[in-house]
Amino acid sequence: MTKLSNTIVLVHGAWMTAASWDNFRKPLEAAGYTVHAPTWPFLAGRSAADLRANPPAGLGSLKAGEIADHIGKFIETLPEKPIIIGHSMGGLVTQLLLDRGYGVAGVLLDPGPVAGIIADPISLLAALPVLTRWNAWNRTYTLSKAQFDAKFANTAPAALREEAYEKYMVPTSGRVFAQAATGLGIAIDVKKRTQPLLVTAAEFDKTVAPALSRKIYRKHKKAPARTDYVEFPGLSHFLMTEPGHEKVAAYIIEWLESL
C-alpha cells in the first residue's frame, strides 16, 4: 500500500524534550517511516537537568505561533510534506501547522486546545498552577516531581516516572498556557482543513482530560476532511512513553494505512 507520506514529524509538548519520543518513534520507524523529532526553541543542545536549573531567557514568553514558525521552517527542509503528530501543547502547535498548510495528515495526542474551546474542569485544574502566578504569561514553569507523578504520568510505573522526570522534564512557556486559556493568537479555520486528522484521548489523563479531547474533536468535525477520534484505556497523559505506547503507535499506523 502506498503511504500518504513516508515522513513523520513528531512535535513534543510542554515540559518535555524531543527525547520523550524515543520509545514512540521505534514502531513508526519499524513500519517504514522516516521519523523526525525537532525540539522547541530555546531547548536544543542542553540537558533537561541544566534547563531546569537555568531556564532560558525568553522561554517564558514563547508563543505557540513562534513554535509553529520554528517547526514549519524545519518541515520546509524535508523532501516531502510529512504526517505531523503532536502531543499535548505540541498538539496545539500541530493544529496551527495544519491550518497553515503544512503536513498531509495530523494526529493530535491528547492535545492542547485552540481558540474557541473552553477547557473542562479537570484540564483547567491542571493548568491553574501555571496560570495563577504573577506575570505568568512571561515566566517559565516547571512541574514538580509530585505534580508529574499525579497529573502527567499517573499510570506509569514508579521507576519510569523517576527516570523520565530526570531525562525529559524541562521548564515550559507560561505564554503558551495563557494562549490556551484565552484563545489569543491560536485561532484556526477548521472549515478549510483538507488533511485527515486523528484526535486521541487517554482514559486517565489528568492534564488533557478526555472531555477536552472530545471538545477538540467536535470542533474539527466541522472540517470537510476526514476526522476521527479514539480513546485509549488505562493510559495517562504520558501515553507516548509509558507502557502501552506500543498500542497507541500501532493504532496510528493502522489509521494512516487506512487513508
N, C-alpha and C positions, 0 to 999 in steps of 0.2 A: 504493500500500500504506500502511495506517495504521501510523504509528510507535508503538512501545511508549511512548515519551515523546519530545517534541520538544526536551528539555533534557538536556544533558550537563554533569556536574561533573567536572573533572579535578583529581586530588589528587597534587601533586608529592611527591617522595621526599626522603630525607636528602641534604644537601649541595647541593640545588637550590633555586632560587626558582621562583615561579609562571611567570616569563617563559620558563623552559625549555620550556614547552608551546607557544611561539609558532608554531613550524613545524607541530606536530602538529594544532593546532586548526583550521588553514585548510581541510584537506579535509573535516573534520567540519562546519564551517560551510557549505562549498560543497554539502554533502549535505543542507542544510536544518535542521541542528541549531542551537539557541542554546547556546553553549558558555561556561561559567564556569570560571575557574581561581583559586579562593581560595588564599591563602597560609597557611602555618602560623603559629601565634602567634609573636610577637617579631620577625618578619621584614618586616612591611609598612612601606612608606614610607622604606626605606633602600636604598642601592645595595649590590651584592654586595661591592665593594671596602671600603666602610665597615663592613659586617658582619664581614668577615674581619679588619679592623684592630681593631675594637671589638666583640667578641662580646657580645650582650645578656645581662645578668644574668638568670638563671632559665632560659635556653635549655638549658643542660647537663642540667638535671633534668626537662625537659619530658617528660611521659609520653604514650605512644601514645593512651591513653584521653582525655587532655586535648586532643590534636589532633582526635580524633574528636568530642569535645564541640564544639570550635570550628567544624569543618566542618559538623557536624549543625545547629548554630544558623543557619549560612548557608543550608543546604538548606531549613530551615523558612521562610525568607523567600521562596522561589521559588513560582511559581504552580502547579507540578505536581511530582510526585516525579520525580527525574532518573535517568538512567543514570549510574553512578559508575565512572569509570576512574581507577585508581590505579597509579602507577609506584613500584617498589621499596618503601621503607617507606611510601609512600603507598598501596601495595597492601595492606600490613598494616592501615593505617587503614581502607581500603575494606572489608576483611573485617569489621572491627569495626562499621562503619556498616551494612553489610548485616545483620549479626547483630542490630542494634538496630532494624531495620525500615525504614531509610532506603533509598531507591532502588528502582527497578523492575527493574534488571538491573545486573550488575557485570562489569568487565573488570580483571583483575589482570595488569599488565605487569611481568613478572619480579619478583614480589612478595616482600616480607619475610614470614617465617613467623609464624604464630600459635602458641599453646601446643600442645604435643604433637607438634611437628615438629622433628626434630634436623637441623641443617644438615649438608650434605655437606662433605668436606674443603676443596674449592675455596672455597665460600662462607664457611666458618668462617675460613679463612686470610685472606680479605679483611677480615673483621670484627675480627681479633685486634689490630691496632694501636689500635682504639678501646677494646677491652675490657681490655687488659692494662696499663693505666695505673693509678696510684694514684687512688682515688676516682673511677674512670672514670664511674660512673653519675650523677655530679653535675657533670661537666665537658663542655664542648663539644669537638668535634674537627673539624678541617678537613683535607681531603685536600690533600697537596702536589700540585704540578703533575705531578711524576713519578708519583705514585700514580694521579692522574686519568688520565694517559696509559696507564698499564699495566693498570689494573684496571677503570676505569669506561667509558672511551671508546676502548678499544684498537683498534677497527676504523674509527674516524672519521678523516678526513683531518687532517693536522697543523695546517693553517690553522684548521680548525673547532675543534680542541681548544684552540688558543691563544685564539680568540675566546670560546668557551664558558666556559673557565675564568674569564676576566675578568668575563664577564657574569652567570654563573649560580652559580659556586661560592661557598658560604657555610658557616659553621660549622653543626654539627648537634648534636643531643641525644645525649649518651652514655647517658642513661637508656633511650631507645628501643632502642638496641642491646643493653643489658643485659636488657631485657624480651624481646627476640627470642631471646636466648641462653638465658634461664631459663624463659620462658613465663609469668612473673609478670605478672598484670594484663592479659593478652591472650588469655584463653580465649574461645572461641566454641562455640556448639552447632550444628554443621553440619547435624544432622538436622532442624532446624526451618527451614532456609533454603528459601524459596519462590521467590526471584528467580533467573532464569537467570544463569549465570556462565561466563565465558571466562577460562582461565588461560593465560598465554603464557610462552615461554622464548625466548632468543636463543642461537644456536649458540655464539658465542664470548664469552658473558657470563662475566666473571671475578669479579663481585660477587655476583650471584644465579645460580649455575650452573644449567643445565637440569636437573640431578639434583634440585635443591631445588624448582624449579618443578613437577617431576613428583610429588614428595612432597606438595606443597600440593594439586595436582590430585587425587591419590588420596584425600587426606583429604576433599576437597569432594565426591567422587563418592558419599559416603555420604548426601548430601542428596537429598530427593525431587525437587528441581528439576533442570532440565537443566544439565549441567556439561560443558564442552568444553575441549580442550587443543590448542594449536598451538605449534610451534617454528619460529622464523624463521631461515633460514640466513644466514650471513655477517654477522650483526649482533652488537653488543656490548650492554652494559647501557644504553648511550646510545641505544637503538633509537627513542626518541620524538623525537629531534632529528637524528641523523646521516643521511646519505644512505641511503635505504631506508625511512625513516619513512613515506613515502607508501604503500608496500605494506602496512605494518602498519595504518595508518589505513583503507586500503581493505578489508582483511580484516575489521576490526572493523565497519565499516559494513555489509558483506555479512552478517556474523554477526547483527548487530542486525536487519537486514531479514528474516532467516530465523526470527525469534522469533514 
